[in-house]
């Protein structure tokens, strides 16, 4: 505060005065007629006579003020944008409204040090943050989106790395690609794309805020990148330091995200607005190129995670409730909205990646042009029947005929044993797969190549979840031909040429019929994807019993003949194709009673009339499960376990 220049208050705001009389002079209280308040808009304080206006100025504006060097900074309710701005060169100069201690546009008090700075803070107040070999300068309040123009969230680092890996995979398929960061903020995401992928991408960073665009340009210069504005390359010798030539150019635009996506076509579009991204989906799918990728990050988790169900219904047209699998429910609700937006533009989608963590929901889809892919994608948007007692769930059968008793579709019998209505209808939701295994494996290779350590463990979990296997069976090489990437019947070119040689027979390529047959076979294998949703092992634990360790429980389910894997949605979740009754059967079988005191996992030893010799051993049970079908398993094993004389509270649970 001591370094403020002497003429600081020469061009001051009208709310800064030395005496109350100076403030009254602005209102011209001498004449006997109605006068408006100089610091309040007419809709807030109507014009009145001098005695009433005097009390208003004295009791409101003069009392609510801040003193500094003989001046009073009074409270001001005027708009930050003057009606007649002053033109200085090519820029529009607005009044320095932060010199008032209260701003009606932001509805908050400014601290005194912030009152004495201009609208744009000096460069000395910036803080330089480094992430993935990219430097960006941010404001001190960069982590509060409501109070800063350049929002930067360090917790979204994993999100940025996943998007970078998806773009790197697409850049390996075709070069160069035009990519758009529709909401740039500091521009760190677009800078990372251009800095690491170089000539493979043509990056466009957009933002509708003038201060954000200025900061994006400065961050481009900080990373020695050339800036292109209005299709003209900016002539600035400071862009490239030390006389070095740098061919990396980033185009920076200042317009609404819907406008820029309507004007131009892109291969890769990323949407990360503050909140929901449903308002930008129609524009994104209108001009995106065929086999391009659209990624969107939704941060409105209060509505997606069923804390504000009416907001989810308003934004996504989806009815959801809080369940044990609420994160996957949120991801499928977002994909359903994306599917409907793409279908309106005669485009279909293939989901490459869906991640729902604590702060965001990330969805990455590939765009397939044509009415046929659009119809196929729209058919995968269905309703979900959810039992509120046992939390069993099943997607409603495809068809338009009204079913007499929809409860029959649920595997559980809660409707017959419990009073009243036991199930709710959720959705519409995406019923297809959430992951593409081949794309995730290529993303993992890109993460290893560029040293993205935070994304590698998550990508390994996603690959295991997509294949529905445990992490101990994970390998960097897929079971099939890794370089032959077939996605929705479209063969994607990869740098490895071994896939091309697989189509050669004695020096000649296979016929088109053989290629179509191979595509059909691979689509059939692709359809056997991971089972939808997961079970939380703590939610279905048995009272008075010690559960087995999660990894051992996964082995028990796998030995029983079910597909099983962990899920990134829930650290204690188990994704399996086993019905809930079989899930509880295996969980009860390998749980130990707490009153026995034994902590080792194994088959339950029952007290009382049941002797140890009468218990069914674990190994023969596994053989029977492998030999019999799932239906016989449910009828036989469940009856054998629940027929034993357990304590009353265990049987009830």
N, C-alpha and C positions, 0 to 999 in steps of 0.2 A: 504493500500500500504506500510505502514511502517513496517508491520510484515512479509515482504517477507524474506525468508532465504537468507543468504549471497551467497550461491552457486546456486542461482536460475538460473543464466545464463550460468552455466557450460555446461549443456546439452541443448543448445539453438538451435533454428531453424536457418538455413543458412541466412535467411533474416534479422537477428539481428546482426549488426556489429557496431564497434566503429567509423571507418573512411571509407571514400570513397575508399581509397587505399585497405583496406581489402576486400571490395566488388569486386574491380577490380582484386585482386589476385585470386578470385574464377574463374574468366573468363580467366585468364592467357593471358593478353593483350600483352605480350612481343614478342611473335612470330608473324611473318607476314603471317598469314593464317586466314581463316574464323573460328570464334568461336561462339558458341551459347550463349545465355543469361542464366546465372545460375538460374534466378528467373522467367523465362518464358518458357512455353513449345514450342517445335519446330514449332507446327502448328500456334502459335500466333506470334512468332518472329523468323524469319529464321536466320541462321548463317550468320555473316557478318564480315568485317574487323575491326581492333582494333579501328580506329578513330570513326567509326559509332557506335560501341558497347559502347565506352566510353561516347558518347553523350546520348545514350539510358539509361545507368545506372545512369548518373548524372541527366538528366532531368526528368526521370520517377520514378525510384525506390528511388533515394536518396532524391529527393525533396518531394515526397509523402511518408512521414515517421513520426514516433512519437518518441520523445526523452524521455528517462527515465534512470537516473543514469549513464549518459555518453554513453548509447547505442542508436543506431538508429534502430527502427523497420520499415523496408522498406516494400513497397507494394509488394505482392507476388501473382503470377498467377499460381503457381504449384498446382497439385492435392493434396487433403488432404490425400490420401492413397499412401504411398510410394510403389515403384515397388518391392522392396525386404524388407518386414517387418522383424523385429527382433523377434525371438521366445524367450519368457521369460516364462518358465514353460509351462503351458497349454494354456496360453493366447497369443494373437498376439499383440505386442506393436507397435503402430504407432507413427510417429513424431507428436510433439505438434504443429500443424499448427496454433492454435489460438494465438501463439506468434507473428504472422504477423498481421499487422493492416488491411489487406484486404485479404479475402479468395475467391478464384475464384469459388469454388464449391457452396458457398452460395450467392456470388455476393452481399456482404454487408460489411460495415465497422464495426469492433468490437470496442466497447468503451474500454478505457484503463484498467479499472478494470477487464474486461473480458479477456483481452489479457494476463493477468498475472496469470491466473488460468490454471489448467490442463484441458484436454478434458472433464473429468468428474468432476463436481463441488464438493466441499467438503460438508459433511453432514450438516455443520452449515448453508449453504445457502438454505437448503430445508425448505419448509413450510408445516406444517401438517394441512390438511383439514379434517374435520369430517362431514360425511353425513350418516344419517340413522344408527347411532351407529357403523360406520366403519371409521377408521382413515387411511388416505393415505398421503404420503409425495409427494409433487410436487415441481417443480422448480419455481423460481420467475416469469418466463415468460411462465407459464403453459397455459395461455389463448390464446397464439399465436401459431397456429399449424405449421406455416412455420418455426418458430425459436426454437422449442423445440421438444424433443423426447417423452416427457410424456405430451401429451395434455389432459387437464382437463377443461371442460366447466361447470361452475355452473348452467348455464341456462338450461342445459339438465337434471335437476333433475327430472322433471315430466316424461321425457322419460324413465329414469332409473326405476322410480317407477312403471310405466305401464308395463314395461318388467318383473319386479320382480313379479307383481301380476299375469301376464300370466304364468310365470314359477311355481308360487305357486299353481295355479289351476291345472296345469299338474301334479305336484308332488302329489296332492291329488287323482289323478286318478290311478297312478301306481308308485311303489317305488321299488328300487331307479331308478332314471333317469340320463342319462349321458347328460350333457349340455356343450356347447362350447361358449365361448366368443372369437370370431375369431380375434378381434382387441382389445387387452387388454389395451394398453396405460399405465395408472397407475394401472389397474387391479381392480378398485373400483367396477365395476359391478359384476365380478365373486366373489369378496370378500363378497359382500352383499348377494349373493346367498348362499355361503357356511356358512356364519355366522348366517343367520336366518333360513335357511331350514335344516341345519345340515346333518343328515344321509339320508335325502330324496333325495339328489342330489350328483352326482359326477362331480365336476367342473373341467373343463380344460380351462386355459387361454392361449391364443396364441398371439404372436406378432413377427414380422420379424425383429424388431430393437433390437440390442444387449443392448443398454442403457435402453430401455423400459423393456426388460426381467429382467435386473438387478434390476430395480426399482420395478417391480412386486414382485420379491422374497423378497426384503426388506419390502415391504408393507405387504406381507404374514407374515413375522416374527413380524412386528409391531402389527398385529392383532392376534398373537399367533396361527398361522396356520402352519401346516407342509407343506413342499414343496416336490413334487415328480418330479424328473428330469430323463428323459430317462428310464422310468418305474422302477426307483430305488428311494427309499425314501431318501431324503437328510439327512445325519447324522449331525445334528447341535443341540447342547444342548441349544442354545439361542432361538430355535423355541418356546419352551414352557417354560414360566417363572415360577419361584418359585417352581420348581419341580412338577407342576401340569401336569397331563396327559390330552392330548387333542387329540381326534381321528379324528378331522377335517383335511383333507388332500386335497391340491389343486395341480393339475398337471399343470406345466408351461412348455410350448413348444416354441421353436424358429424356426419357418419355415413359409413359405408362407401359407396364408389362404386356397388357393385352394389345396395345398398339404395335409394339415392336414385333410381337409374334404374328400379328396379322400382316404386317408389311413384308416380312422376309421368311424364307424357309431355312430350317436348321436340321442337322443330323442328330444333335444332342441338345436337350433342353432340361434345365434344372430349375425347379420352382421351390423357393424357400421363403414364403411370405411370413409375416408375423401373425400366426394363427392358422386358419384353414386356407387351403389352396383351391377350393372348389370353384372360386370365381374366375380362375385362370385356365381351367381345363379345356373349355371349348376353344379358346384361342391357341392353346398349345397343340391340340390335335388337328387343327385346321390345316396348318402348313408344315407339319413335321414330315420329313421324307420317309419313304418306305424303308423298312428295317431299321429305322432310327430308334432312338431310346429317349424316353421321357422319365425323368426322376423327380419326385416331389417329396418334400419334407413337411409334415404336418405337426405343428407344435400346440394345437388346441387339444391337449390331452384331457382337459377337464370334461369335454364333451365326448371324446372318443373312448375314454376309460369309464364311461357311464356315471360320471359324477353330475353331469348336466344333461340328462337324457333328452330334454326338450330341444336343446341346442343341436344335438346329434340328429334329431328328427328334422330340424329346420335346415341344417346345412347338407346333410348326406342323405336325407330321405330314408333313414334307417332307424328301426326300433331296436334298442339294445338295453340290456340290464347288466348289473354287476354279477359276473360269474367267476369261477376259478380260472377260466381261460380268457379273461377280458382283454388281454393284450393282443392275442390272435384275433379276437372278435373285432378289435379296432382296426387291425390291418386288413381284414377281409371287408370291413365296411368302406374303407378308403378305396380299395381295389374295385369294389362294386360301383362306386361313384365314377372312378376312372373308366371303367368298362362302358357305362352308359354314355359318358361324354365322348368316348372314341366311337361308339356305335352311331351316334348322331352325325358323325363325319364320315360314315361308311368305312370305318377302320376297326380292326380287331386288335387284341393285345395278347401278348404272352408275358406272364409274370416271371421276371428273372430273379427278383430279390424282394423280400418283405421283412423288415426289421422293426420291432417295436421295443424300445427301451424306456428308461425312466422319463426322459425329456422330450422324446420325439418319436414319430412313426415315419419310417422311410420306405418308399415303394419305388421300385425300378421296373419299368415295363418296356418291352419291345413292340413297336408299332407294325402291324401287318395291314396293308391296304387291301380294300376290296369288300364287297358285301358279304361274301361267304365267310371270311374270318370274323367279320363283325357279328354275323348271326351265331357262329359257333361260340364266340365269347359271351354274347348276350344270354345264351342258353345256360351258361354256368353261373348265372346270378339267380340264386334261389333262396327260399326261406328256410329257417332253421327251427326245428322243434326242440325245445329245451325243457327238461323236467326240473322243477324247482325243488323237489325233495332230494333226489339222489344226484342231480346235475348230469344225468345222462343226456346225450344230444344226438340228433340225426338230421341230416338235410331232408327236406320234404321231397317226395318223389316228383319226378318231372312229369308234367302233364297239366291240362286245364280242367279235368273232370273233378267235381267236388266229391271228396271222400266222406263216407258216412261217419267213420270214427278215426280221426287222425292220430289218436293215442296208440293205435295198433302199430304205427311205424316205429315207436320207441321200443328198444329192447327190454326196458324195465317194465314191471307190473305195478308201478306206484298208483296208476289210475284205478286199479281194481282194489288195492289194499288201503288206500288213503282216501279220506273224505274230500269232496269238492273237486274243483279243477286243479290239476297238478302241473300242467305244462303251459308254457307261453310260446308265442310265435315271434321269433326274432328275424330281423332282416328288412329288406333283401340283402344277402351277403354273397361274396364270391365263394363258390364251392370248389374251384379248381385248385391246382397246386400253387404253392407260394414260392417255390424255388426252382431254378434250373441248374441241375448238377454240373453240366459241362461249363456253363457260364461262371458258376461259382469257383470251379477249379481254375479256370483261367484268371479270375480275379485274384485268387490266392497266389498264383505265380507272379502276377504283377505286383502284389503287395510284398512278396519276397524280393523281387528285383529292385524295387524302389525303397526298400527298407522301412516299410510302414509297420512298425512293431505293434501298435495298438490294434490294428485291424486283423492281424494274422490269427490270433486265438479265436476271434469271433467268426472269421471265415471258415476255420476248421470246424467249429461247432455247426455252422450253417451247412457245410458239405455233409457232415454226418447226419444232420437232421433231414437234409434232402434225400439222402440214400436210406434213411431210417436204420442206421447202424451205430454201434457204440464207437467211442473214440479209439479204443485199442485196435479196432479193425480198420482204422483210417490209414490210407496210403496216398502218397502224392500222385500215383498213377491210377487212373480209373480202370474199371473192369473191361470196358470196351476200348475201341480205338479212340484215343484222346483227341487226335487232330480232326476227326470227322465230327463236326458239330452240326447236328440236325435239330432245328428248332421250328416247331409247327410246320414240318414238311419242307422247310427251306434250308438248304445246305449253305453253311457259312464258311467262307474261305479263311483258312488259317495259315500262318507261315510255314507250318510243317507240311511237307509234301508227301508224307507217308500215306495220308488219306487218299491222295490222288492215285497212288500206285495200287490201292486196294480195289479200284474200279477196273484195272487192266487185266485182261485174260489173254495170254499169249500175244502181248503187244497190241491188243485192240481193246477199246472200251466196251463195257457192257451196253446192251441195248437200253432204250428208254424204259421198256417194260420192266427189265430187271432193276433199274434204278427206282422206279415207282414201287416195285415190290419191296425193295430194301427200305424205302421210306416208310411204307406201311408197317413193316415189321418193327422198325425203330419207333414209330409212333405208338405201336402197341406196347413196347417196352417202356416208352416214356409215360404212358398212361398209368402204369403201375407205380405211382408216385407215393410219397409219404402219406400216411393216414391223416385226416383232418383232426385238429384239436389235440389236446393232451389232458392228462390227469395229474393233479397235485397229490403227491404221496402223503403229505400231512393232512390234506383235506379228507382223505379216505382211510386214515389210520384207525386202528381198533383200540378202544378204550381198555386200559389195563394190560396192553401188550407192547413189547418193545419191537419196533420195526427193524428190519434188516437195513444194512447200509445201502445207499442208493445204487452204487455200482454193482453190488451183489444182487440186488433186486432186479436190475436190468438183465443180469445173466440168468436169473431164475426164469424170467419171462421169455428170454430167448430160448432157453432149453425146453420150455413148454411149447415151442413151435410158433411163437408170435414175433412179428417185427417190432423192434423197440429201439429207441434212441432218446437222448436227452434233448432239451429244447432251450433256445436262447431266450424265449419268452419268460420262462420261469426257472430259476435255478433248482427247484425241487419238483419240476414237472417231468412227466414221462410221456413221450409220444409213442403210441402203440396202436396196432389194429385190434388188440384184444378188447372185447366188450367189458363194461364196467363190472359185471358179475364175475368174469374170469379174472379181472384185475384184482378184485377183492379176495378171490379165492386163493390166488398165489400169494398175496400179501399176508393173509391170515395163516397160510400154511407154513411160511417161513418166519413168522413172528414168534417171540418167546414171551411167556407171561412175566409180568413184573414181579409178582409175589414169589416166583421161584428163585429170583436173584441171578439167573444165568444171563449173561450178556452176549454169548456167542449165538450167531444166527444158525438156524437149522430147523428141521421139522418140529412141530409142536408136540410135546409129550403131555398127555392128558392124565389128570389124576382120577381117582374114583374107580368106577366099575371097568373103565376101558383099560386094558392091559397093554403093555408095550408091544407084545407079540401080535396084537390085533391091529396095530397101526400100519397103515400102508407105507412102505418105505418110499424114499424120495426117488431113487433111481428107477424102480419099476414104474412109478407114476409118470416119469418123464418118457419112458418108452411107450407107455400106453397113449400119452398125449401126442407123441409123434406119429403113432400108427393110426389113431382115430381122427375123425374129422372134428372141426370146432364145435359142431352141434352135439356130437356124442360127448365131447369133453365137457361141455356146459351141463349136460344132464347127468353125467356120471360123477365127475369129480366134485361138482358142487354139492350133489346129494351126499356123497361120501363124507365130505368135510363138515357140512352143516348138520348131519345126522348125529354127530358125536356130542356127548353131554358136556358142552361148555358151560361156564357160569352164565347166569341169566343176563348180566349186563353186557357180556361179550356177544352173546347171540343176538341181542337186540341191536347192538351197533353193527 
